[in-house]
Amino acid sequence: MCVGNMLRNLMEINKVRDDVTDRVRAILSSKEEIKETSSVKKQKIAEARSPGNISTCSKIIPLEASSPVAKVFPATSPIAPPSLNSQENVERSIALFFFENKLDFSVARSSSYQAMIDAVGKFGPGFTGPSVETLKTMWLERIKSEVCLQSKDTEKEWATTGCTIIADTWTDNKSRALINFLVSSPSRTFFHKSVDASSYFKNTKCLADLFDSVIQDFGPENVVQIIMDSSFNYTGISNHILQNYGTIFVSPCASQCLNLILEEFSKVDWVNRCILQAQTLSKFLYNNASMLDLMKKFTGEQELIRTGITKSVSSFLSLQSMLKQRSRLKHMFNSPEYSTNSSYANKPQSISCIAIVEDNDFWRAVDECVAISEPFLKVLREVSGGKPAVGSIYELMTRAKESIRTYYIMDEGKCKTFLDIVDRKWRDQLHSPLHSAGAFLNPSIQYNQEIKFLGSIKEDFFKVLEKLLPTPELRRDITNQIFTFTRAKGMFACNLAMEARDTVSPGLWWEQFGDSAPVLQRVAIRILSQVCSTFTFERHWSTFQQIHSEKRNKIDKEILNDLVYINYNLRLARQMRTKSVEADPIQFDDIDMTSEWVEESENPSPTQWLDRFGSALDGGDLNTRQFNAAIFGNDHIFGL
């Protein structure tokens, strides 16, 4: 029974004296005062703890009650709407949108992200975003039409330059096999379609039929080459294409072959030992928040490790980075800031890391690893950037091999070890007659007196000519035209042509100055306009797995196919736009925090990755791709 009811009952009883009644009233009055005082105190404490009171410029935008975010972050007190010009309020709204919808932080790097913000800002107050239905109907159709129109514009150049079909194959240990088909020419590379070939990936006949249909999509007369990797039954598919399409070449993926070379390098005993020692050091530094802070203080906020497009590329890029920070690492481990901090100086791993950093043999091995890998990383960058490289890969590989010979001029044993690896991969997987023909027709090679391999590639060049000019009528004047080119006669001898040999792309050079040899000009432009590799994109299995899911209805599949078509082509367009900027095509922006350069255990606890960050958790230290997968799992993309 409440105290108020008790009072009323007491007052109704005549036996109760007046002094007792007065005493009860006094007690009740004091309790109400205490309750009121306590309520005021709690309100003041809540206001003091409110983010809006932390700083006079940190105001909170009231959220609608219906918003899921409003339920998680309810306003503690009514606050007037802030000025729409407040930078902080706008950023807070954007941040809440990212967090509520589980968006990858790297989205903020997208050029379309800022373009969207600019467009909304120019519109001004009152803008209402498009609805779900509008996005997946009207805008999906419009944007797809725009991308298709760009593709049609690019097709117009195929009659002159030809094109390359790229079969980018994704396989896993569950016997799944997806083939993404792309088409590339000098202006652009476009994503064509994705095919789930899991049920017939080892069936040459079925794969041959698939490739026939793709070739017909682009027109056999436009296709110069097809690039595929070793995961296919390469010989069977290649033979089918060569037998049925007289003017189409089949070439291996240069970036995959170069990665295999680097992978073999990393398996050499002393190289592998060097990598393991370097990983011991990086794991110690990246698995303790204060240790990571200290390292960044000494390296000038520079990361110590790098994440490349493959495991072996990551290893050699990280060794390069570590070598550059050698003196700073030594300085850090010998500093009072390190030796006096018991949180890491007294750990068992500390002794091992100090021994590694002070070991001159270790640093000599790192220097040697960098010296043998850098020439091939350079080739990988050249062929992975999306630009035509058929005319340069032969020379690039020749120069890379020469770098090994020069470095090991006093050590024949090591020289043979690494050159044998290169020659085996080059001979068995990478070399193509098209590469030889491209080198022969490249003016920067043909007219370079220091080049010694022209004689050895002439035979391959003639074979390519016979394939592209299959009849005597087409080859009628070709011998004279070859002579005109190799002896720099006619327009090839003009000053502009000579000055542009090393400064203009080979395909453009032939377009501008090849009129003295018109038949050879057409052949040269088609050969020199081709790429050598697939594009270096991250592989998101979940996206393409959903496209090919049998559980998905036809409408959902069509929408998802359109979305992936648009998304892939927008990413390709962005990569082509930024290829001239100082972005490394073989390195990702974010560090992979689950790689063996960071992760200490094979089965980490769900929160172990958070322990290493502490106060340093600012978004820049995270690989947001790993963050997204670890925290949110593989949600259905686009809500489908």
C-alpha positions as CSV (number, residue, x, y, z in Angstrom):
1,M,0.0,0.0,0.0
2,C,1.4,3.5,-0.9
3,V,2.3,6.0,1.8
4,G,-0.5,8.5,0.7
5,N,-3.2,5.9,1.2
6,M,-1.8,5.1,4.6
7,L,-2.1,8.8,5.5
8,R,-5.7,9.0,4.5
9,N,-6.6,5.9,6.4
10,L,-4.8,7.2,9.5
11,M,-6.7,10.5,9.3
12,E,-10.0,8.6,9.1
13,I,-9.3,6.9,12.4
14,N,-10.5,9.0,15.2
15,K,-8.2,7.4,17.7
16,V,-5.1,8.9,16.1
17,R,-3.8,12.0,17.9
18,D,-3.2,15.3,16.1
19,D,0.5,15.2,16.9
20,V,0.9,11.8,15.2
21,T,-1.0,13.1,12.1
22,D,1.3,16.2,11.9
23,R,4.4,13.9,12.2
24,V,3.2,11.7,9.3
25,R,2.5,14.8,7.2
26,A,6.1,16.1,7.9
27,I,7.6,12.7,6.9
28,L,5.7,12.6,3.6
29,S,6.7,16.2,2.8
30,S,10.3,15.4,3.3
31,K,10.2,12.4,1.1
32,E,8.7,14.4,-1.8
33,E,11.5,17.0,-1.4
34,I,14.2,14.2,-1.5
35,K,12.6,12.7,-4.7
36,E,12.5,16.0,-6.4
37,T,16.1,16.8,-5.5
38,S,17.2,13.3,-6.8
39,S,15.4,13.8,-10.1
40,V,17.1,17.2,-10.7
41,K,20.5,15.7,-9.9
42,K,19.9,12.8,-12.4
43,Q,18.8,15.3,-15.1
44,K,22.0,17.3,-14.6
45,I,24.2,14.2,-14.7
46,A,22.5,13.1,-17.9
47,E,23.0,16.5,-19.4
48,A,26.6,16.5,-18.4
49,R,27.2,13.1,-20.0
50,S,25.3,14.1,-23.2
51,P,27.5,14.4,-26.3
52,G,25.9,17.7,-26.9
53,N,27.5,19.1,-23.7
54,I,31.0,17.8,-24.4
55,S,31.7,20.7,-26.7
56,T,29.8,23.8,-27.4
57,C,30.2,23.1,-31.2
58,S,29.2,19.4,-30.9
59,K,25.4,19.6,-31.3
60,I,23.1,16.6,-32.0
61,I,20.6,16.4,-34.8
62,P,17.3,15.1,-33.4
63,L,16.4,11.8,-35.1
64,E,12.9,10.8,-36.1
65,A,11.3,8.3,-33.6
66,S,10.7,5.9,-36.4
67,S,14.4,5.7,-37.3
68,P,16.3,2.6,-36.1
69,V,19.2,4.8,-35.2
70,A,17.0,7.0,-33.0
71,K,16.1,3.9,-31.0
72,V,19.7,3.1,-30.4
73,F,20.8,6.7,-29.9
74,P,17.8,8.5,-28.4
75,A,18.1,12.2,-27.7
76,T,18.5,12.7,-24.0
77,S,16.9,16.2,-24.0
78,P,15.1,18.3,-26.6
79,I,17.6,20.2,-28.6
80,A,16.8,22.8,-31.3
81,P,17.7,21.8,-34.9
82,P,21.2,23.1,-35.6
83,S,22.2,25.2,-38.6
84,L,22.2,23.3,-41.9
85,N,25.6,24.7,-42.6
86,S,27.2,22.9,-39.6
87,Q,30.0,20.7,-41.0
88,E,30.0,18.5,-37.9
89,N,26.3,17.8,-38.1
90,V,26.5,16.9,-41.7
91,E,29.4,14.5,-41.1
92,R,27.5,13.0,-38.2
93,S,24.5,12.3,-40.4
94,I,26.7,10.7,-43.0
95,A,28.5,8.6,-40.3
96,L,25.2,7.3,-39.0
97,F,24.1,6.4,-42.5
98,F,27.4,4.4,-42.9
99,F,27.0,2.6,-39.5
100,E,23.3,1.9,-39.7
101,N,23.6,0.4,-43.2
102,K,26.9,-1.5,-42.7
103,L,28.7,0.3,-45.4
104,D,32.4,-0.4,-46.1
105,F,34.5,2.6,-45.0
106,S,36.3,2.6,-48.3
107,V,33.1,3.8,-50.0
108,A,34.2,7.2,-48.8
109,R,37.1,7.1,-51.3
110,S,34.8,6.7,-54.2
111,S,34.6,9.6,-56.6
112,S,30.9,9.1,-56.8
113,Y,30.6,9.6,-53.0
114,Q,31.7,13.2,-53.2
115,A,29.8,13.8,-56.4
116,M,26.6,12.7,-54.7
117,I,27.3,15.0,-51.7
118,D,28.0,17.9,-54.1
119,A,24.7,17.3,-56.0
120,V,22.6,17.2,-52.8
121,G,24.3,20.4,-51.6
122,K,23.6,22.2,-54.8
123,F,19.9,21.2,-54.7
124,G,19.6,22.7,-51.2
125,P,17.1,22.0,-48.4
126,G,14.1,19.8,-49.0
127,F,15.6,17.1,-51.2
128,T,14.0,13.7,-50.9
129,G,16.1,10.7,-51.9
130,P,14.8,8.2,-54.4
131,S,12.8,5.4,-53.0
132,V,13.7,1.7,-53.1
133,E,11.3,1.1,-56.0
134,T,12.6,4.1,-58.0
135,L,16.2,2.9,-57.5
136,K,15.7,-0.6,-58.7
137,T,13.5,0.2,-61.6
138,M,13.8,3.6,-63.2
139,W,17.4,4.4,-62.1
140,L,18.7,0.9,-62.6
141,E,17.4,1.0,-66.2
142,R,18.7,4.5,-66.9
143,I,22.2,3.8,-65.6
144,K,22.5,0.5,-67.3
145,S,21.5,2.2,-70.6
146,E,24.2,4.8,-70.1
147,V,26.8,2.0,-69.5
148,C,25.6,0.1,-72.6
149,L,25.8,3.3,-74.7
150,Q,29.4,3.8,-73.6
151,S,30.1,0.2,-74.6
152,K,28.6,0.7,-78.0
153,D,30.7,3.8,-78.6
154,T,33.8,1.8,-77.8
155,E,32.8,-1.0,-80.2
156,K,33.3,1.4,-83.1
157,E,37.1,1.3,-82.7
158,W,37.2,-2.5,-82.9
159,A,37.3,-2.5,-86.6
160,T,40.7,-0.7,-86.4
161,T,42.2,-1.8,-83.1
162,G,40.5,-5.2,-82.6
163,C,39.8,-6.3,-79.1
164,T,40.8,-8.9,-76.4
165,I,38.4,-11.2,-74.7
166,I,39.5,-11.8,-71.1
167,A,38.2,-14.9,-69.3
168,D,38.8,-14.2,-65.6
169,T,38.3,-17.5,-63.7
170,W,37.5,-17.8,-60.0
171,T,37.8,-21.2,-58.5
172,D,37.7,-22.4,-54.9
173,N,38.3,-25.5,-52.8
174,K,34.5,-26.4,-53.1
175,S,34.8,-27.1,-56.8
176,R,33.0,-23.9,-57.7
177,A,34.1,-22.1,-60.9
178,L,32.9,-18.8,-62.1
179,I,34.0,-17.2,-65.3
180,N,33.8,-13.5,-65.7
181,F,34.1,-12.4,-69.3
182,L,35.5,-8.9,-70.2
183,V,36.4,-7.2,-73.4
184,S,39.3,-4.8,-73.7
185,S,40.5,-2.3,-76.3
186,P,42.6,0.8,-76.0
187,S,39.7,3.1,-75.0
188,R,38.1,1.0,-72.3
189,T,37.6,-2.4,-70.8
190,F,34.1,-3.6,-70.2
191,F,32.6,-6.3,-68.1
192,H,30.4,-8.5,-70.4
193,K,28.9,-11.3,-68.2
194,S,29.4,-13.8,-65.5
195,V,28.9,-17.6,-66.0
196,D,28.7,-20.3,-63.4
197,A,30.7,-23.1,-65.0
198,S,31.0,-25.3,-61.9
199,S,29.1,-28.2,-63.4
200,Y,31.2,-28.5,-66.6
201,F,34.5,-26.7,-65.8
202,K,36.5,-29.8,-66.7
203,N,34.4,-30.6,-69.8
204,T,36.3,-29.3,-72.8
205,K,33.3,-29.6,-75.1
206,C,31.0,-27.5,-72.9
207,L,33.7,-24.9,-72.3
208,A,34.4,-24.7,-76.1
209,D,30.7,-24.1,-76.7
210,L,30.7,-21.3,-74.1
211,F,33.7,-19.6,-75.7
212,D,32.1,-19.9,-79.1
213,S,29.1,-18.0,-77.9
214,V,31.2,-15.3,-76.3
215,I,33.2,-14.9,-79.5
216,Q,30.1,-14.5,-81.5
217,D,28.8,-11.8,-79.1
218,F,31.8,-9.6,-80.2
219,G,32.3,-10.9,-83.7
220,P,35.2,-13.2,-84.7
221,E,36.5,-10.5,-87.1
222,N,37.0,-8.1,-84.2
223,V,38.7,-10.5,-81.7
224,V,42.5,-10.5,-81.8
225,Q,43.2,-12.7,-78.8
226,I,41.6,-14.4,-75.8
227,I,43.4,-14.3,-72.5
228,M,42.8,-17.1,-70.1
229,D,44.6,-18.5,-67.1
230,S,46.0,-21.9,-66.2
231,S,42.9,-23.0,-64.2
232,F,41.3,-23.9,-67.6
233,N,42.0,-27.0,-69.5
234,Y,44.2,-24.6,-71.4
235,T,45.5,-26.9,-74.1
236,G,42.0,-28.2,-75.0
237,I,40.3,-24.8,-75.2
238,S,43.3,-23.3,-76.9
239,N,43.4,-26.0,-79.6
240,H,39.6,-25.6,-80.2
241,I,39.9,-21.8,-80.7
242,L,43.0,-22.0,-82.9
243,Q,41.5,-24.6,-85.1
244,N,38.1,-22.9,-85.6
245,Y,39.2,-19.2,-85.7
246,G,42.1,-18.7,-87.9
247,T,42.9,-15.1,-86.9
248,I,42.4,-15.4,-83.1
249,F,45.3,-16.0,-80.7
250,V,45.1,-17.6,-77.3
251,S,47.5,-16.1,-74.7
252,P,48.1,-16.8,-71.0
253,C,47.5,-14.1,-68.3
254,A,50.8,-12.3,-67.8
255,S,50.0,-11.2,-64.3
256,Q,49.2,-14.7,-63.2
257,C,52.4,-16.1,-64.7
258,L,54.5,-13.3,-63.0
259,N,52.8,-14.1,-59.7
260,L,53.8,-17.7,-60.1
261,I,57.4,-16.6,-60.7
262,L,57.4,-14.6,-57.4
263,E,55.7,-17.4,-55.6
264,E,58.5,-19.8,-56.7
265,F,61.0,-17.2,-55.5
266,S,59.4,-17.1,-52.1
267,K,59.8,-20.9,-51.7
268,V,63.6,-20.8,-52.1
269,D,64.9,-21.8,-48.6
270,W,66.7,-18.7,-47.6
271,V,64.0,-16.4,-49.1
272,N,61.3,-18.2,-47.2
273,R,63.4,-18.0,-44.0
274,C,63.8,-14.2,-44.5
275,I,60.1,-13.8,-45.0
276,L,59.2,-15.7,-41.8
277,Q,61.6,-13.6,-39.8
278,A,60.1,-10.4,-41.2
279,Q,56.6,-11.7,-40.3
280,T,57.7,-12.4,-36.7
281,L,58.7,-8.8,-36.5
282,S,55.5,-7.4,-38.1
283,K,53.2,-9.6,-36.0
284,F,54.8,-8.3,-32.8
285,L,54.3,-4.7,-33.9
286,Y,50.8,-5.1,-35.2
287,N,49.3,-7.1,-32.3
288,N,49.7,-4.5,-29.6
289,A,48.0,-1.1,-29.6
290,S,50.7,0.8,-27.8
291,M,53.5,-0.9,-29.8
292,L,51.7,0.0,-33.0
293,D,51.4,3.6,-31.9
294,L,55.1,3.7,-31.0
295,M,56.1,2.2,-34.4
296,K,54.1,4.8,-36.3
297,K,55.7,7.5,-34.2
298,F,59.1,6.4,-35.4
299,T,58.1,5.7,-39.0
300,G,56.3,9.0,-39.4
301,E,52.8,7.4,-39.5
302,Q,54.0,5.1,-42.3
303,E,52.8,1.5,-42.3
304,L,55.5,-1.2,-42.1
305,I,53.7,-3.8,-44.3
306,R,51.8,-3.8,-47.6
307,T,48.9,-5.8,-49.0
308,G,49.4,-6.8,-52.6
309,I,47.1,-8.4,-55.1
310,T,48.4,-11.9,-54.1
311,K,50.2,-13.4,-51.2
312,S,53.6,-13.5,-52.8
313,V,53.3,-9.9,-54.0
314,S,52.4,-8.9,-50.4
315,S,55.5,-10.5,-49.1
316,F,57.9,-8.8,-51.4
317,L,56.2,-5.4,-51.1
318,S,56.4,-5.7,-47.3
319,L,60.1,-6.6,-47.4
320,Q,60.6,-3.5,-49.5
321,S,58.8,-1.3,-47.0
322,M,60.6,-2.9,-44.1
323,L,64.0,-2.3,-45.7
324,K,63.1,1.4,-46.1
325,Q,62.3,1.6,-42.4
326,R,65.4,-0.3,-41.2
327,S,67.2,2.6,-39.4
328,R,64.0,3.8,-37.8
329,L,63.1,0.3,-36.5
330,K,66.6,0.0,-35.0
331,H,66.2,3.4,-33.4
332,M,62.8,2.5,-32.0
333,F,64.0,-0.8,-30.4
334,N,66.9,1.0,-28.8
335,S,64.9,4.0,-27.6
336,P,64.0,4.6,-23.9
337,E,60.4,4.8,-24.9
338,Y,60.6,1.1,-25.9
339,S,62.9,-0.3,-23.2
340,T,61.0,1.4,-20.3
341,N,57.6,0.3,-21.3
342,S,56.8,-3.1,-19.7
343,S,53.7,-3.7,-21.7
344,Y,55.8,-4.9,-24.6
345,A,59.5,-4.7,-23.7
346,N,59.2,-7.6,-21.3
347,K,57.3,-9.9,-23.6
348,P,59.2,-13.0,-24.9
349,Q,58.6,-11.9,-28.5
350,S,60.5,-8.7,-27.8
351,I,63.8,-10.5,-27.4
352,S,63.3,-12.3,-30.8
353,C,62.4,-9.1,-32.5
354,I,65.4,-7.2,-31.2
355,A,67.6,-10.0,-32.3
356,I,66.1,-9.9,-35.8
357,V,66.5,-6.1,-36.1
358,E,70.1,-6.2,-35.0
359,D,71.0,-9.1,-37.3
360,N,73.0,-7.9,-40.3
361,D,72.5,-11.2,-42.0
362,F,68.7,-10.7,-41.9
363,W,69.0,-7.3,-43.5
364,R,71.4,-8.6,-46.2
365,A,68.8,-11.2,-47.0
366,V,66.0,-8.6,-47.1
367,D,68.1,-6.5,-49.4
368,E,68.7,-9.5,-51.7
369,C,65.0,-10.4,-51.8
370,V,64.1,-6.8,-52.8
371,A,66.8,-6.8,-55.5
372,I,65.6,-10.0,-57.2
373,S,61.9,-9.3,-56.9
374,E,61.7,-5.6,-57.8
375,P,62.4,-6.2,-61.6
376,F,59.5,-8.6,-61.8
377,L,57.2,-6.4,-59.7
378,K,57.9,-3.7,-62.2
379,V,56.8,-5.9,-65.0
380,L,53.7,-6.8,-63.1
381,R,52.8,-3.2,-62.6
382,E,53.2,-2.5,-66.4
383,V,51.0,-5.4,-67.5
384,S,48.4,-5.0,-64.7
385,G,47.5,-1.4,-65.3
386,G,45.0,-2.0,-68.1
387,K,47.0,-0.4,-70.8
388,P,48.1,-2.2,-74.0
389,A,51.3,-4.0,-73.2
390,V,51.7,-6.7,-75.9
391,G,54.4,-4.6,-77.5
392,S,56.5,-4.2,-74.3
393,I,56.2,-7.4,-72.3
394,Y,59.0,-9.3,-74.2
395,E,61.5,-6.5,-73.6
396,L,60.4,-6.1,-69.9
397,M,60.9,-9.7,-69.2
398,T,64.3,-9.7,-71.0
399,R,65.4,-6.7,-68.8
400,A,64.2,-8.4,-65.7
401,K,66.2,-11.5,-66.4
402,E,69.2,-9.3,-67.2
403,S,68.8,-7.6,-63.7
404,I,69.2,-11.1,-62.1
405,R,72.3,-11.8,-64.1
406,T,73.9,-8.4,-63.1
407,Y,73.0,-8.8,-59.5
408,Y,74.4,-12.3,-59.2
409,I,77.4,-11.7,-61.5
410,M,79.7,-13.2,-58.7
411,D,77.3,-16.0,-57.7
412,E,76.6,-18.4,-60.5
413,G,74.6,-20.8,-58.3
414,K,72.0,-18.3,-57.1
415,C,71.8,-16.8,-60.6
416,K,71.0,-20.2,-62.1
417,T,68.4,-20.9,-59.3
418,F,66.3,-17.9,-60.1
419,L,66.8,-17.8,-63.9
420,D,65.7,-21.4,-64.1
421,I,62.4,-20.5,-62.3
422,V,61.9,-17.5,-64.7
423,D,62.7,-19.5,-67.9
424,R,60.5,-22.4,-66.9
425,K,57.5,-20.2,-66.3
426,W,58.2,-18.0,-69.3
427,R,58.6,-20.9,-71.7
428,D,55.8,-23.1,-70.4
429,Q,53.2,-20.5,-69.6
430,L,53.9,-16.9,-70.4
431,H,55.5,-16.7,-73.8
432,S,53.2,-16.1,-76.8
433,P,54.0,-15.5,-80.5
434,L,51.9,-12.4,-80.2
435,H,54.4,-11.0,-77.7
436,S,57.2,-11.6,-80.1
437,A,55.4,-9.9,-82.9
438,G,54.5,-7.0,-80.7
439,A,58.2,-6.5,-79.7
440,F,59.2,-6.6,-83.4
441,L,56.7,-3.9,-84.3
442,N,57.4,-1.7,-81.3
443,P,59.5,1.3,-82.7
444,S,61.3,1.8,-79.3
445,I,62.6,-1.8,-79.6
446,Q,63.1,-2.0,-83.4
447,Y,65.3,1.0,-83.7
448,N,67.2,0.5,-80.4
449,Q,70.7,-0.5,-81.2
450,E,71.2,-2.1,-77.8
451,I,68.4,-4.7,-78.3
452,K,70.0,-8.0,-79.2
453,F,66.9,-10.3,-79.4
454,L,65.3,-9.1,-82.6
455,G,66.8,-11.9,-84.7
456,S,65.4,-14.6,-82.3
457,I,61.8,-13.3,-82.5
458,K,61.6,-12.7,-86.3
459,E,60.4,-16.3,-86.9
460,D,57.5,-15.8,-84.4
461,F,56.7,-12.4,-86.1
462,F,56.4,-14.1,-89.5
463,K,54.1,-16.8,-88.1
464,V,51.8,-14.1,-86.7
465,L,51.8,-12.3,-90.1
466,E,50.8,-15.6,-91.9
467,K,47.9,-16.0,-89.4
468,L,46.6,-12.5,-89.7
469,L,47.2,-12.3,-93.5
470,P,46.1,-15.8,-94.5
471,T,46.0,-15.4,-98.3
472,P,48.7,-14.5,-100.8
473,E,46.6,-11.5,-102.0
474,L,46.7,-10.0,-98.5
475,R,50.5,-10.6,-98.3
476,R,51.3,-9.3,-101.8
477,D,53.4,-6.3,-100.8
478,I,54.2,-7.2,-97.2
479,T,57.9,-8.0,-97.7
480,N,58.5,-4.5,-99.1
481,Q,56.6,-2.9,-96.3
482,I,58.6,-4.8,-93.6
483,F,61.8,-3.5,-95.3
484,T,60.4,0.0,-95.3
485,F,59.7,-0.2,-91.6
486,T,62.9,-1.9,-90.4
487,R,65.1,0.5,-92.5
488,A,63.1,3.5,-91.5
489,K,62.2,4.6,-95.0
490,G,59.3,6.9,-96.1
491,M,57.3,8.5,-93.3
492,F,59.1,6.3,-90.8
493,A,62.2,8.5,-91.5
494,C,60.6,11.9,-90.7
495,N,61.8,13.7,-87.7
496,L,58.4,13.6,-85.9
497,A,58.4,9.8,-86.3
498,M,61.9,9.4,-84.9
499,E,61.3,11.7,-82.0
500,A,58.1,9.9,-81.1
501,R,59.6,6.4,-81.0
502,D,60.1,6.4,-77.3
503,T,57.5,8.9,-76.2
504,V,54.3,7.8,-77.9
505,S,52.5,4.5,-77.4
506,P,53.4,2.0,-80.1
507,G,49.8,1.7,-81.4
508,L,49.4,5.4,-81.7
509,W,52.9,5.7,-83.4
510,W,51.8,3.3,-86.1
511,E,48.5,5.1,-86.6
512,Q,50.3,8.5,-87.1
513,F,53.4,7.4,-89.1
514,G,52.7,4.0,-90.6
515,D,51.1,5.2,-93.9
516,S,54.2,4.1,-95.9
517,A,53.3,0.5,-95.1
518,P,49.5,0.4,-95.0
519,V,49.0,-3.4,-94.8
520,L,51.6,-3.7,-92.0
521,Q,50.1,-0.7,-90.4
522,R,46.7,-2.3,-90.0
523,V,48.4,-5.5,-88.6
524,A,50.6,-3.5,-86.2
525,I,47.8,-1.4,-84.8
526,R,45.7,-4.5,-84.1
527,I,48.6,-6.3,-82.3
528,L,49.9,-3.4,-80.4
529,S,46.5,-2.3,-79.1
530,Q,46.0,-5.5,-76.9
531,V,46.4,-6.0,-73.1
532,C,48.4,-8.8,-71.5
533,S,46.5,-9.5,-68.3
534,T,43.2,-9.5,-66.5
535,F,42.4,-6.6,-64.2
536,T,43.6,-6.7,-60.6
537,F,40.2,-6.6,-58.7
538,E,39.4,-8.0,-55.4
539,R,37.3,-11.1,-55.7
540,H,33.9,-10.9,-53.9
541,W,32.6,-14.5,-54.0
542,S,29.3,-13.6,-52.3
543,T,28.3,-11.1,-55.0
544,F,28.6,-13.5,-57.9
545,Q,27.4,-16.5,-55.8
546,Q,24.1,-14.7,-55.3
547,I,23.7,-14.1,-59.1
548,H,24.0,-17.8,-59.7
549,S,22.0,-19.0,-56.8
550,E,19.2,-21.5,-57.8
551,K,17.1,-20.2,-54.9
552,R,16.7,-16.8,-56.4
553,N,13.7,-16.0,-58.6
554,K,14.0,-14.8,-62.2
555,I,13.2,-11.2,-61.4
556,D,15.7,-11.0,-58.6
557,K,18.4,-12.6,-60.8
558,E,17.8,-10.1,-63.6
559,I,18.0,-7.1,-61.2
560,L,21.2,-8.5,-59.6
561,N,22.8,-9.2,-63.0
562,D,22.1,-5.6,-64.0
563,L,23.5,-4.3,-60.7
564,V,26.7,-6.3,-61.0
565,Y,27.0,-5.3,-64.7
566,I,26.8,-1.6,-63.7
567,N,29.0,-2.0,-60.6
568,Y,31.8,-3.9,-62.4
569,N,31.8,-1.4,-65.3
570,L,31.8,1.6,-63.0
571,R,34.8,0.2,-61.1
572,L,36.6,-0.5,-64.4
573,A,35.9,3.1,-65.6
574,R,37.3,4.4,-62.3
575,Q,40.4,2.3,-62.6
576,M,41.0,3.5,-66.1
577,R,40.5,7.2,-65.0
578,T,43.0,6.9,-62.2
579,K,45.6,4.8,-63.9
580,S,47.8,7.8,-64.6
581,V,47.7,8.9,-60.9
582,E,50.4,7.5,-58.6
583,A,48.3,4.5,-57.6
584,D,50.1,1.2,-57.5
585,P,48.0,-1.3,-59.5
586,I,49.5,-4.3,-57.6
587,Q,48.8,-2.9,-54.1
588,F,45.7,-2.3,-52.2
589,D,45.1,0.8,-50.0
590,D,44.2,-1.0,-46.9
591,I,46.3,-3.5,-44.9
592,D,44.8,-7.0,-44.7
593,M,44.6,-7.5,-40.9
594,T,44.0,-11.2,-41.3
595,S,47.1,-11.9,-43.3
596,E,50.0,-13.9,-42.0
597,W,52.0,-10.7,-41.7
598,V,49.6,-9.7,-38.9
599,E,47.5,-12.5,-37.5
600,E,49.2,-14.6,-34.8
601,S,46.9,-17.6,-34.6
602,E,45.0,-19.7,-37.1
603,N,41.8,-19.5,-35.0
604,P,41.6,-16.1,-33.5
605,S,38.8,-15.2,-31.1
606,P,36.0,-13.0,-32.6
607,T,37.3,-9.9,-30.8
608,Q,41.1,-10.6,-31.0
609,W,41.5,-8.3,-33.9
610,L,40.2,-5.3,-31.8
611,D,42.9,-5.8,-29.1
612,R,45.7,-4.6,-31.3
613,F,44.2,-1.2,-32.1
614,G,43.2,0.5,-28.8
615,S,43.2,4.2,-29.2
616,A,44.7,3.9,-32.7
617,L,41.4,2.6,-34.1
618,D,40.7,5.4,-36.5
619,G,39.6,3.5,-39.6
620,G,42.9,4.0,-41.5
621,D,44.5,1.0,-39.8
622,L,41.8,-1.4,-40.8
623,N,41.4,-3.3,-43.9
624,T,37.7,-2.4,-44.3
625,R,37.0,-5.3,-46.5
626,Q,38.0,-7.7,-43.7
627,F,36.2,-5.5,-41.2
628,N,33.0,-5.6,-43.2
629,A,33.1,-9.4,-43.5
630,A,34.1,-10.0,-39.9
631,I,31.4,-7.8,-38.4
632,F,28.5,-8.1,-40.8
633,G,29.0,-11.5,-42.4
634,N,27.9,-12.2,-46.0
635,D,24.6,-10.3,-46.1
636,H,22.6,-10.4,-49.3
637,I,23.8,-7.5,-51.4
638,F,21.5,-4.7,-52.5
639,G,18.8,-6.2,-50.2
640,L,17.9,-8.9,-52.8
